Protein backbone atom coordinates (compact mmCIF):
# COMPACT_ATOMS: atom_id res chain seq x y z
CA UNK A 1 0.00 0.00 0.00
CA UNK A 2 1.41 3.38 -0.97
CA UNK A 3 1.75 6.27 1.44
CA UNK A 4 -0.87 8.22 -0.51
CA UNK A 5 -3.38 5.35 -0.29
CA UNK A 6 -2.63 4.89 3.42
CA UNK A 7 -3.20 8.63 4.01
CA UNK A 8 -6.66 8.31 2.42
CA UNK A 9 -7.74 5.05 4.06
CA UNK A 10 -6.49 5.70 7.61
CA UNK A 11 -9.14 8.37 8.43
CA UNK A 12 -11.87 6.26 6.85
CA UNK A 13 -10.79 3.22 8.85
CA UNK A 14 -10.74 5.32 12.02
CA UNK A 15 -14.26 6.65 11.43
CA UNK A 16 -15.55 3.16 10.59
CA UNK A 17 -14.02 1.84 13.80
CA UNK A 18 -15.65 4.62 15.83
CA UNK A 19 -19.04 3.94 14.22
CA UNK A 20 -18.69 0.21 14.86
CA UNK A 21 -17.86 0.81 18.54
CA UNK A 22 -20.78 3.26 18.94
CA UNK A 23 -23.22 0.73 17.42
CA UNK A 24 -21.88 -2.00 19.71
CA UNK A 25 -22.24 0.35 22.70
CA UNK A 26 -25.85 1.17 21.76
CA UNK A 27 -26.59 -2.54 21.35
CA UNK A 28 -25.19 -3.31 24.80
CA UNK A 29 -27.20 -0.46 26.32
CA UNK A 30 -30.41 -1.68 24.64
CA UNK A 31 -29.82 -5.26 25.80
CA UNK A 32 -29.18 -4.03 29.34
CA UNK A 33 -32.39 -1.97 29.33
CA UNK A 34 -34.41 -4.93 28.07
CA UNK A 35 -32.89 -7.22 30.70
CA UNK A 36 -33.70 -4.69 33.45
CA UNK A 37 -37.35 -4.55 32.36
CA UNK A 38 -37.95 -8.30 31.95
CA UNK A 39 -39.23 -8.90 35.50
CA UNK A 40 -41.57 -5.87 35.60
CA UNK A 41 -42.95 -6.84 32.17
CA UNK A 42 -43.46 -10.43 33.30
CA UNK A 43 -45.21 -9.20 36.46
CA UNK A 44 -47.58 -7.06 34.39
CA UNK A 45 -48.35 -10.06 32.18
CA UNK A 46 -49.10 -12.12 35.30
CA UNK A 47 -51.37 -9.35 36.60
CA UNK A 48 -53.25 -9.26 33.30
CA UNK A 49 -53.60 -13.04 33.41
CA UNK A 50 -54.99 -12.88 36.95
CA UNK A 51 -57.45 -10.14 35.98
CA UNK A 52 -58.66 -12.22 33.05
CA UNK A 53 -59.08 -15.27 35.24
CA UNK A 54 -60.90 -13.37 37.99
CA UNK A 55 -63.20 -11.30 35.78
CA UNK A 56 -63.70 -13.67 32.90
CA UNK A 57 -66.63 -15.74 34.14
CA UNK A 58 -68.84 -14.75 31.18
CA UNK A 59 -66.24 -15.79 28.66
CA UNK A 60 -64.47 -18.34 30.81
CA UNK A 61 -62.99 -20.48 28.05
CA UNK A 62 -61.46 -17.62 26.09
CA UNK A 63 -60.34 -15.79 29.20
CA UNK A 64 -58.63 -18.84 30.67
CA UNK A 65 -56.93 -19.64 27.36
CA UNK A 66 -55.68 -16.06 27.03
CA UNK A 67 -54.61 -16.02 30.67
CA UNK A 68 -52.71 -19.25 30.19
CA UNK A 69 -50.87 -17.79 27.20
CA UNK A 70 -50.06 -14.64 29.18
CA UNK A 71 -48.70 -16.76 32.04
CA UNK A 72 -46.56 -18.75 29.63
CA UNK A 73 -45.28 -15.55 28.06
CA UNK A 74 -44.51 -14.09 31.49
CA UNK A 75 -42.54 -17.22 32.42
CA UNK A 76 -40.64 -17.10 29.11
CA UNK A 77 -39.74 -13.42 29.55
CA UNK A 78 -38.68 -14.01 33.14
CA UNK A 79 -36.51 -17.05 32.33
CA UNK A 80 -34.76 -15.89 29.13
CA UNK A 81 -32.26 -13.13 28.50
CA UNK A 82 -32.08 -11.02 25.33
CA UNK A 83 -29.59 -13.31 23.59
CA UNK A 84 -31.77 -16.35 24.22
CA UNK A 85 -34.89 -14.55 22.97
CA UNK A 86 -33.06 -13.41 19.82
CA UNK A 87 -31.89 -16.98 19.17
CA UNK A 88 -35.46 -18.22 19.54
CA UNK A 89 -36.70 -15.50 17.19
CA UNK A 90 -34.08 -16.39 14.56
CA UNK A 91 -34.97 -20.08 14.90
CA UNK A 92 -38.68 -19.28 14.47
CA UNK A 93 -38.09 -17.11 11.41
CA UNK A 94 -35.95 -19.83 9.81
CA UNK A 95 -38.60 -22.45 10.56
CA UNK A 96 -41.52 -20.34 9.27
CA UNK A 97 -40.21 -17.95 6.58
CA UNK A 98 -43.50 -17.58 4.67
CA UNK A 99 -45.72 -16.48 7.56
CA UNK A 100 -42.89 -14.32 8.91
CA UNK A 101 -42.60 -12.47 5.59
CA UNK A 102 -46.36 -12.05 5.46
CA UNK A 103 -46.47 -10.56 8.97
CA UNK A 104 -43.51 -8.29 8.14
CA UNK A 105 -45.19 -7.09 4.94
CA UNK A 106 -48.50 -6.36 6.66
CA UNK A 107 -46.71 -4.64 9.55
CA UNK A 108 -44.64 -2.60 7.11
CA UNK A 109 -47.76 -1.59 5.19
CA UNK A 110 -49.51 -0.35 8.34
CA UNK A 111 -46.36 1.38 9.58
CA UNK A 112 -46.00 3.10 6.21
CA UNK A 113 -49.63 4.19 6.31
CA UNK A 114 -49.24 5.53 9.83
CA UNK A 115 -46.12 7.49 8.92
CA UNK A 116 -47.54 9.01 5.73
CA UNK A 117 -50.93 10.13 7.01
CA UNK A 118 -51.84 13.70 6.08
CA UNK A 119 -54.27 14.28 8.97
DSSP file (Angstrom, degrees, kcal/mol; ACC not computed):
  #  RESIDUE AA STRUCTURE BP1 BP2  ACC     N-H-->O    O-->H-N    N-H-->O    O-->H-N    TCO  KAPPA ALPHA  PHI   PSI    X-CA   Y-CA   Z-CA
    1    1 A X              0   0    0      0, 0.0     2,-0.1     0, 0.0     0, 0.0   0.000 360.0 360.0 360.0 132.7    0.0    0.0    0.0
    2    2 A X     >  -     0   0    0      1,-0.1     4,-2.5     4,-0.0     5,-0.2  -0.319 360.0-113.2 -77.9 163.1    1.4    3.4   -1.0
    3    3 A X  H  > S+     0   0    0      1,-0.2     4,-2.3     2,-0.2     5,-0.1   0.879 118.1  53.2 -62.6 -38.5    1.7    6.3    1.4
    4    4 A X  H  > S+     0   0    0      2,-0.2     4,-1.2     1,-0.2    -1,-0.2   0.920 110.6  45.9 -64.1 -44.1   -0.9    8.2   -0.5
    5    5 A X  H  > S+     0   0    0      1,-0.2     4,-2.6     2,-0.2     3,-0.3   0.910 112.4  51.1 -64.6 -42.1   -3.4    5.3   -0.3
    6    6 A X  H  X S+     0   0    0     -4,-2.5     4,-2.4     1,-0.2    -2,-0.2   0.889 106.3  55.1 -62.6 -39.5   -2.6    4.9    3.4
    7    7 A X  H  X S+     0   0    0     -4,-2.3     4,-0.5     1,-0.2    -1,-0.2   0.807 113.2  42.7 -63.5 -29.7   -3.2    8.6    4.0
    8    8 A X  H  X S+     0   0    0     -4,-1.2     4,-0.8    -3,-0.3    -2,-0.2   0.886 118.2  42.4 -81.8 -42.5   -6.7    8.3    2.4
    9    9 A X  H  X S+     0   0    0     -4,-2.6     4,-2.9     1,-0.2     5,-0.2   0.785  99.4  70.9 -80.9 -26.8   -7.7    5.0    4.1
   10   10 A X  H  X S+     0   0    0     -4,-2.4     4,-2.3    -5,-0.2    -1,-0.2   0.925 101.5  43.8 -58.4 -48.2   -6.5    5.7    7.6
   11   11 A X  H  X S+     0   0    0     -4,-0.5     4,-2.5     2,-0.2    -1,-0.2   0.901 115.0  50.1 -63.9 -38.1   -9.1    8.4    8.4
   12   12 A X  H  X S+     0   0    0     -4,-0.8     4,-2.7     1,-0.2    -2,-0.2   0.925 111.0  48.5 -64.5 -43.5  -11.9    6.3    6.9
   13   13 A X  H  X S+     0   0    0     -4,-2.9     4,-2.3     1,-0.2    -1,-0.2   0.894 111.3  51.2 -62.8 -39.8  -10.8    3.2    8.9
   14   14 A X  H  X S+     0   0    0     -4,-2.3     4,-2.1    -5,-0.2    -2,-0.2   0.920 111.6  46.0 -64.0 -44.3  -10.7    5.3   12.0
   15   15 A X  H  X S+     0   0    0     -4,-2.5     4,-2.6     2,-0.2     5,-0.2   0.921 112.3  51.2 -64.6 -44.2  -14.3    6.6   11.4
   16   16 A X  H  X S+     0   0    0     -4,-2.7     4,-2.5     1,-0.2    -1,-0.2   0.895 110.0  50.3 -60.6 -39.7  -15.5    3.2   10.6
   17   17 A X  H  X S+     0   0    0     -4,-2.3     4,-2.3     2,-0.2    -1,-0.2   0.905 110.6  49.0 -65.0 -41.6  -14.0    1.8   13.8
   18   18 A X  H  X S+     0   0    0     -4,-2.1     4,-2.3     2,-0.2    -2,-0.2   0.910 112.2  48.3 -64.2 -42.1  -15.7    4.6   15.8
   19   19 A X  H  X S+     0   0    0     -4,-2.6     4,-2.5     2,-0.2     5,-0.2   0.923 111.0  51.0 -63.9 -44.2  -19.0    3.9   14.2
   20   20 A X  H  X S+     0   0    0     -4,-2.5     4,-2.3     1,-0.2    -2,-0.2   0.917 111.7  47.0 -59.9 -44.5  -18.7    0.2   14.9
   21   21 A X  H  X S+     0   0    0     -4,-2.3     4,-2.5     2,-0.2    -1,-0.2   0.891 111.4  51.2 -65.5 -39.7  -17.9    0.8   18.5
   22   22 A X  H  X S+     0   0    0     -4,-2.3     4,-2.5     2,-0.2    -2,-0.2   0.912 110.8  48.4 -64.7 -42.3  -20.8    3.3   18.9
   23   23 A X  H  X S+     0   0    0     -4,-2.5     4,-2.4     2,-0.2    -2,-0.2   0.918 112.2  48.9 -63.2 -43.5  -23.2    0.7   17.4
   24   24 A X  H  X S+     0   0    0     -4,-2.3     4,-2.4    -5,-0.2    -2,-0.2   0.901 111.2  50.6 -62.5 -40.1  -21.9   -2.0   19.7
   25   25 A X  H  X S+     0   0    0     -4,-2.5     4,-2.3     2,-0.2    -2,-0.2   0.915 110.7  48.2 -63.3 -44.0  -22.2    0.3   22.7
   26   26 A X  H  X S+     0   0    0     -4,-2.5     4,-2.5     2,-0.2    -2,-0.2   0.890 110.8  52.1 -64.0 -39.1  -25.8    1.2   21.8
   27   27 A X  H  X S+     0   0    0     -4,-2.4     4,-2.5     2,-0.2    -2,-0.2   0.915 110.0  48.0 -62.7 -43.7  -26.6   -2.5   21.4
   28   28 A X  H  X S+     0   0    0     -4,-2.4     4,-2.3     2,-0.2    -2,-0.2   0.905 112.1  49.8 -63.9 -40.6  -25.2   -3.3   24.8
   29   29 A X  H  X S+     0   0    0     -4,-2.3     4,-2.3     2,-0.2    -2,-0.2   0.912 111.6  48.3 -64.9 -42.1  -27.2   -0.5   26.3
   30   30 A X  H  X S+     0   0    0     -4,-2.5     4,-2.5     2,-0.2    -2,-0.2   0.919 111.9  49.0 -64.4 -43.4  -30.4   -1.7   24.6
   31   31 A X  H  X S+     0   0    0     -4,-2.5     4,-2.6     1,-0.2    -1,-0.2   0.898 111.3  50.3 -63.0 -39.8  -29.8   -5.3   25.8
   32   32 A X  H  X S+     0   0    0     -4,-2.3     4,-2.2     2,-0.2    -2,-0.2   0.913 110.5  49.2 -64.2 -43.0  -29.2   -4.0   29.3
   33   33 A X  H  X S+     0   0    0     -4,-2.3     4,-1.3     2,-0.2    -2,-0.2   0.915 112.0  48.4 -62.9 -43.3  -32.4   -2.0   29.3
   34   34 A X  H  X S+     0   0    0     -4,-2.5     4,-0.5     1,-0.2     3,-0.4   0.930 111.2  50.1 -63.0 -45.1  -34.4   -4.9   28.1
   35   35 A X  H >< S+     0   0    0     -4,-2.6     3,-0.9     1,-0.2     4,-0.5   0.882 108.6  52.9 -61.5 -37.8  -32.9   -7.2   30.7
   36   36 A X  H 3< S+     0   0    0     -4,-2.2     4,-0.4     1,-0.2    -1,-0.2   0.795 112.4  45.3 -66.7 -27.9  -33.7   -4.7   33.5
   37   37 A X  H 3X S+     0   0    0     -4,-1.3     4,-2.0    -3,-0.4    -1,-0.2   0.397  86.3  91.8 -98.3   2.8  -37.3   -4.6   32.4
   38   38 A X  H <X S+     0   0    0     -3,-0.9     4,-2.7    -4,-0.5     5,-0.2   0.953  88.0  45.5 -63.7 -49.6  -37.9   -8.3   31.9
   39   39 A X  H  > S+     0   0    0     -4,-0.5     4,-2.7     2,-0.2     5,-0.2   0.939 113.8  47.4 -63.2 -48.2  -39.2   -8.9   35.5
   40   40 A X  H  > S+     0   0    0     -4,-0.4     4,-2.1     1,-0.2    -1,-0.2   0.910 114.1  48.8 -59.2 -39.2  -41.6   -5.9   35.6
   41   41 A X  H  X S+     0   0    0     -4,-2.0     4,-2.2     2,-0.2    -2,-0.2   0.924 111.6  48.8 -64.6 -43.3  -43.0   -6.8   32.2
   42   42 A X  H  X S+     0   0    0     -4,-2.7     4,-2.4     1,-0.2    -2,-0.2   0.893 109.9  52.4 -63.2 -39.2  -43.5  -10.4   33.3
   43   43 A X  H  X S+     0   0    0     -4,-2.7     4,-2.3     2,-0.2    -1,-0.2   0.892 108.6  50.0 -64.4 -39.1  -45.2   -9.2   36.5
   44   44 A X  H  X S+     0   0    0     -4,-2.1     4,-2.4     2,-0.2    -1,-0.2   0.891 109.7  51.2 -65.9 -38.5  -47.6   -7.1   34.4
   45   45 A X  H  X S+     0   0    0     -4,-2.2     4,-2.3     2,-0.2    -2,-0.2   0.914 110.2  49.4 -63.2 -42.0  -48.4  -10.1   32.2
   46   46 A X  H  X S+     0   0    0     -4,-2.4     4,-2.5     2,-0.2    -2,-0.2   0.903 110.2  51.1 -61.9 -41.0  -49.1  -12.1   35.3
   47   47 A X  H  X S+     0   0    0     -4,-2.3     4,-2.5     2,-0.2    -2,-0.2   0.910 110.2  48.9 -63.6 -41.6  -51.4   -9.3   36.6
   48   48 A X  H  X S+     0   0    0     -4,-2.4     4,-2.4     2,-0.2    -1,-0.2   0.905 110.8  51.2 -63.8 -39.9  -53.2   -9.3   33.3
   49   49 A X  H  X S+     0   0    0     -4,-2.3     4,-2.3     2,-0.2    -2,-0.2   0.916 110.7  48.3 -62.8 -42.9  -53.6  -13.0   33.4
   50   50 A X  H  X S+     0   0    0     -4,-2.5     4,-2.9     2,-0.2     5,-0.2   0.908 110.4  51.3 -64.1 -42.3  -55.0  -12.9   36.9
   51   51 A X  H  X S+     0   0    0     -4,-2.5     4,-2.6     1,-0.2    -1,-0.2   0.905 110.7  48.9 -62.5 -40.8  -57.4  -10.1   36.0
   52   52 A X  H  X S+     0   0    0     -4,-2.4     4,-1.0     2,-0.2    -1,-0.2   0.916 113.2  46.9 -64.1 -42.0  -58.7  -12.2   33.1
   53   53 A X  H  < S+     0   0    0     -4,-2.3    -2,-0.2     1,-0.2     3,-0.2   0.923 116.7  43.3 -65.4 -43.7  -59.1  -15.3   35.2
   54   54 A X  H  < S+     0   0    0     -4,-2.9     3,-0.3     1,-0.2    -2,-0.2   0.892 125.0  31.6 -71.2 -40.0  -60.9  -13.4   38.0
   55   55 A X  H  < S+     0   0    0     -4,-2.6     3,-0.4    -5,-0.2    -1,-0.2   0.371  97.5  86.6-101.3   4.9  -63.2  -11.3   35.8
   56   56 A X     <  +     0   0    0     -4,-1.0     7,-0.3     1,-0.2     8,-0.2  -0.024  43.2 120.5 -99.7  33.6  -63.7  -13.7   32.9
   57   57 A X  S >  S+     0   0    0     -3,-0.3     3,-0.9     1,-0.2    -1,-0.2   0.861  75.9  52.7 -64.1 -35.1  -66.6  -15.7   34.1
   58   58 A X  T 3  S+     0   0    0     -3,-0.4    -1,-0.2     1,-0.3     3,-0.1   0.846 124.8  25.9 -70.2 -33.0  -68.8  -14.8   31.2
   59   59 A X  T 3> S+     0   0    0     -3,-0.2     4,-2.9     1,-0.1    -1,-0.3  -0.398  81.1 155.6-124.0  54.3  -66.2  -15.8   28.7
   60   60 A X  H <>  +     0   0    0     -3,-0.9     4,-2.8     1,-0.2     5,-0.3   0.859  67.3  49.8 -55.2 -46.9  -64.5  -18.3   30.8
   61   61 A X  H  > S+     0   0    0      1,-0.2     4,-2.1     2,-0.2    -1,-0.2   0.946 116.5  39.8 -61.0 -50.3  -63.0  -20.5   28.1
   62   62 A X  H  > S+     0   0    0      2,-0.2     4,-2.6     1,-0.2     5,-0.2   0.898 116.6  50.8 -66.9 -40.7  -61.5  -17.6   26.1
   63   63 A X  H  X S+     0   0    0     -4,-2.9     4,-2.7    -7,-0.3    -2,-0.2   0.915 111.8  46.4 -64.8 -43.0  -60.3  -15.8   29.2
   64   64 A X  H  X S+     0   0    0     -4,-2.8     4,-2.4    -5,-0.3    -1,-0.2   0.883 112.9  49.9 -68.6 -37.3  -58.6  -18.8   30.7
   65   65 A X  H  X S+     0   0    0     -4,-2.1     4,-2.0    -5,-0.3    -2,-0.2   0.934 114.2  44.7 -64.8 -45.4  -56.9  -19.6   27.4
   66   66 A X  H  X S+     0   0    0     -4,-2.6     4,-2.5     1,-0.2    -2,-0.2   0.904 113.2  51.1 -64.5 -41.1  -55.7  -16.1   27.0
   67   67 A X  H  X S+     0   0    0     -4,-2.7     4,-2.6    -5,-0.2    -1,-0.2   0.900 108.3  52.1 -63.5 -40.6  -54.6  -16.0   30.7
   68   68 A X  H  X S+     0   0    0     -4,-2.4     4,-2.4     2,-0.2    -1,-0.2   0.910 110.1  48.2 -62.0 -42.2  -52.7  -19.3   30.2
   69   69 A X  H  X S+     0   0    0     -4,-2.0     4,-2.6     2,-0.2    -2,-0.2   0.901 111.1  50.7 -64.8 -40.9  -50.9  -17.8   27.2
   70   70 A X  H  X S+     0   0    0     -4,-2.5     4,-2.6     2,-0.2    -2,-0.2   0.907 110.3  49.7 -63.7 -40.9  -50.1  -14.6   29.2
   71   71 A X  H  X S+     0   0    0     -4,-2.6     4,-2.5     2,-0.2    -2,-0.2   0.920 111.5  48.6 -62.2 -43.6  -48.7  -16.8   32.0
   72   72 A X  H  X S+     0   0    0     -4,-2.4     4,-2.4     1,-0.2    -2,-0.2   0.914 112.3  48.7 -62.7 -41.9  -46.6  -18.8   29.6
   73   73 A X  H  X S+     0   0    0     -4,-2.6     4,-2.7     2,-0.2     5,-0.2   0.904 110.2  51.5 -64.6 -41.3  -45.3  -15.5   28.1
   74   74 A X  H  X S+     0   0    0     -4,-2.6     4,-2.4     1,-0.2    -2,-0.2   0.922 110.8  48.1 -61.6 -44.2  -44.5  -14.1   31.5
   75   75 A X  H  X S+     0   0    0     -4,-2.5     4,-2.1     2,-0.2    -2,-0.2   0.915 112.0  49.8 -62.0 -42.8  -42.5  -17.2   32.4
   76   76 A X  H  X S+     0   0    0     -4,-2.4     4,-1.4     2,-0.2    -2,-0.2   0.931 112.4  46.5 -61.9 -46.5  -40.6  -17.1   29.1
   77   77 A X  H  < S+     0   0    0     -4,-2.7    -1,-0.2     1,-0.2    -2,-0.2   0.891 114.3  48.4 -63.6 -39.6  -39.7  -13.4   29.6
   78   78 A X  H  < S+     0   0    0     -4,-2.4    -1,-0.2    -5,-0.2    -2,-0.2   0.858 116.4  41.9 -68.0 -36.0  -38.7  -14.0   33.1
   79   79 A X  H  < S+     0   0    0     -4,-2.1     2,-0.4    -5,-0.2    -1,-0.2   0.578 106.7  65.6 -92.7 -11.2  -36.5  -17.0   32.3
   80   80 A X     <  -     0   0    0     -4,-1.4     2,-0.1    -3,-0.2    -1,-0.0  -0.921  65.5-145.3-121.1 138.4  -34.8  -15.9   29.1
   81   81 A X     >  -     0   0    0     -2,-0.4     4,-2.4     1,-0.1     5,-0.2  -0.331  40.6 -91.5 -87.9 178.7  -32.3  -13.1   28.5
   82   82 A X  H  > S+     0   0    0      1,-0.2     4,-2.7     2,-0.2     5,-0.2   0.894 124.8  52.2 -60.1 -43.9  -32.1  -11.0   25.3
   83   83 A X  H  > S+     0   0    0      1,-0.2     4,-2.2     2,-0.2    -1,-0.2   0.909 110.9  47.7 -61.2 -41.9  -29.6  -13.3   23.6
   84   84 A X  H  > S+     0   0    0      2,-0.2     4,-2.3     1,-0.2    -1,-0.2   0.904 112.1  49.3 -65.4 -41.7  -31.8  -16.4   24.2
   85   85 A X  H  X S+     0   0    0     -4,-2.4     4,-2.4     2,-0.2    -2,-0.2   0.896 110.8  50.3 -65.2 -39.4  -34.9  -14.5   23.0
   86   86 A X  H  X S+     0   0    0     -4,-2.7     4,-2.7     2,-0.2    -2,-0.2   0.901 109.6  51.1 -65.1 -40.0  -33.1  -13.4   19.8
   87   87 A X  H  X S+     0   0    0     -4,-2.2     4,-2.5     1,-0.2    -2,-0.2   0.917 110.9  48.4 -62.5 -42.8  -31.9  -17.0   19.2
   88   88 A X  H  X S+     0   0    0     -4,-2.3     4,-2.4     2,-0.2    -2,-0.2   0.902 111.3  50.4 -63.0 -40.7  -35.5  -18.2   19.5
   89   89 A X  H  X S+     0   0    0     -4,-2.4     4,-2.7     2,-0.2    -2,-0.2   0.925 111.3  47.7 -63.8 -44.8  -36.7  -15.5   17.2
   90   90 A X  H  X S+     0   0    0     -4,-2.7     4,-2.4     1,-0.2    -2,-0.2   0.917 112.1  50.4 -61.9 -43.1  -34.1  -16.4   14.6
   91   91 A X  H  X S+     0   0    0     -4,-2.5     4,-1.8     1,-0.2    -1,-0.2   0.902 111.6  48.3 -61.8 -41.8  -35.0  -20.1   14.9
   92   92 A X  H  X S+     0   0    0     -4,-2.4     4,-2.1     2,-0.2    -2,-0.2   0.927 111.0  49.6 -64.6 -45.3  -38.7  -19.3   14.5
   93   93 A X  H  < S+     0   0    0     -4,-2.7    -2,-0.2     1,-0.2    -1,-0.2   0.902 112.0  48.6 -62.4 -40.7  -38.1  -17.1   11.4
   94   94 A X  H  < S+     0   0    0     -4,-2.4     3,-0.5     1,-0.2    -1,-0.2   0.850 114.0  46.7 -67.5 -33.2  -36.0  -19.8    9.8
   95   95 A X  H  < S+     0   0    0     -4,-1.8    -2,-0.2     1,-0.2    -1,-0.2   0.797 125.9  28.1 -77.5 -28.9  -38.6  -22.5   10.6
   96   96 A X     X  +     0   0    0     -4,-2.1     4,-1.7    -5,-0.1    -1,-0.2  -0.530  67.8 153.4-132.3  65.0  -41.5  -20.3    9.3
   97   97 A X  H  > S+     0   0    0     -3,-0.5     4,-2.4     2,-0.2     5,-0.2   0.875  71.3  54.3 -67.6 -36.2  -40.2  -18.0    6.6
   98   98 A X  H  > S+     0   0    0      2,-0.2     4,-2.3     1,-0.2    -1,-0.2   0.977 112.4  39.7 -63.0 -58.0  -43.5  -17.6    4.7
   99   99 A X  H  > S+     0   0    0      1,-0.2     4,-2.6     2,-0.2    -1,-0.2   0.866 114.8  55.5 -60.3 -34.1  -45.7  -16.5    7.6
  100  100 A X  H  X S+     0   0    0     -4,-1.7     4,-2.5     2,-0.2    -1,-0.2   0.927 108.7  46.6 -63.9 -43.8  -42.9  -14.3    8.9
  101  101 A X  H  X S+     0   0    0     -4,-2.4     4,-2.6     2,-0.2    -1,-0.2   0.887 111.7  52.1 -64.5 -38.2  -42.6  -12.5    5.6
  102  102 A X  H  X S+     0   0    0     -4,-2.3     4,-2.6     2,-0.2     5,-0.2   0.937 111.3  45.8 -63.1 -46.7  -46.4  -12.0    5.5
  103  103 A X  H  X S+     0   0    0     -4,-2.6     4,-2.8     1,-0.2     5,-0.2   0.908 113.5  50.3 -63.0 -41.6  -46.5  -10.6    9.0
  104  104 A X  H  X S+     0   0    0     -4,-2.5     4,-2.6    -5,-0.2    -2,-0.2   0.902 111.4  48.5 -63.8 -40.5  -43.5   -8.3    8.1
  105  105 A X  H  X S+     0   0    0     -4,-2.6     4,-2.4     2,-0.2    -2,-0.2   0.931 113.9  45.1 -65.7 -45.6  -45.2   -7.1    4.9
  106  106 A X  H  X S+     0   0    0     -4,-2.6     4,-2.4     2,-0.2     5,-0.2   0.929 115.0  48.4 -64.3 -44.5  -48.5   -6.4    6.7
  107  107 A X  H  X S+     0   0    0     -4,-2.8     4,-2.5    -5,-0.2    -2,-0.2   0.909 112.0  49.6 -61.3 -42.2  -46.7   -4.6    9.6
  108  108 A X  H  X S+     0   0    0     -4,-2.6     4,-2.7    -5,-0.2    -1,-0.2   0.885 109.2  52.5 -63.4 -39.5  -44.6   -2.6    7.1
  109  109 A X  H  X S+     0   0    0     -4,-2.4     4,-2.5     2,-0.2    -2,-0.2   0.949 112.8  43.3 -60.8 -49.5  -47.8   -1.6    5.2
  110  110 A X  H  X S+     0   0    0     -4,-2.4     4,-2.4     2,-0.2    -2,-0.2   0.878 113.8  51.1 -67.3 -36.4  -49.5   -0.3    8.3
  111  111 A X  H  X S+     0   0    0     -4,-2.5     4,-2.1    -5,-0.2    -1,-0.2   0.919 110.9  49.1 -63.9 -42.7  -46.4    1.4    9.6
  112  112 A X  H  X S+     0   0    0     -4,-2.7     4,-1.4     1,-0.2    -2,-0.2   0.908 111.5  49.1 -61.8 -42.5  -46.0    3.1    6.2
  113  113 A X  H  < S+     0   0    0     -4,-2.5     4,-0.3     1,-0.2     3,-0.2   0.908 111.2  49.7 -62.8 -41.7  -49.6    4.2    6.3
  114  114 A X  H >< S+     0   0    0     -4,-2.4     3,-0.5     1,-0.2    -1,-0.2   0.865 112.9  46.7 -66.5 -35.2  -49.2    5.5    9.8
  115  115 A X  H 3< S+     0   0    0     -4,-2.1    -1,-0.2     1,-0.2    -2,-0.2   0.704 114.4  46.1 -81.1 -19.4  -46.1    7.5    8.9
  116  116 A X  T 3< S+     0   0    0     -4,-1.4    -1,-0.2    -3,-0.2    -2,-0.2   0.244  77.9 131.9-108.7  13.3  -47.5    9.0    5.7
  117  117 A X    <   -     0   0    0     -3,-0.5    -3,-0.0    -4,-0.3    -4,-0.0  -0.388  45.1-155.3 -65.5 143.2  -50.9   10.1    7.0
  118  118 A X              0   0    0      1,-0.2    -1,-0.1    -2,-0.1    -3,-0.0   0.112 360.0 360.0-104.8  19.3  -51.8   13.7    6.1
  119  119 A X              0   0    0      0, 0.0    -1,-0.2     0, 0.0    -2,-0.0   0.488 360.0 360.0 -68.0 360.0  -54.3   14.3    9.0
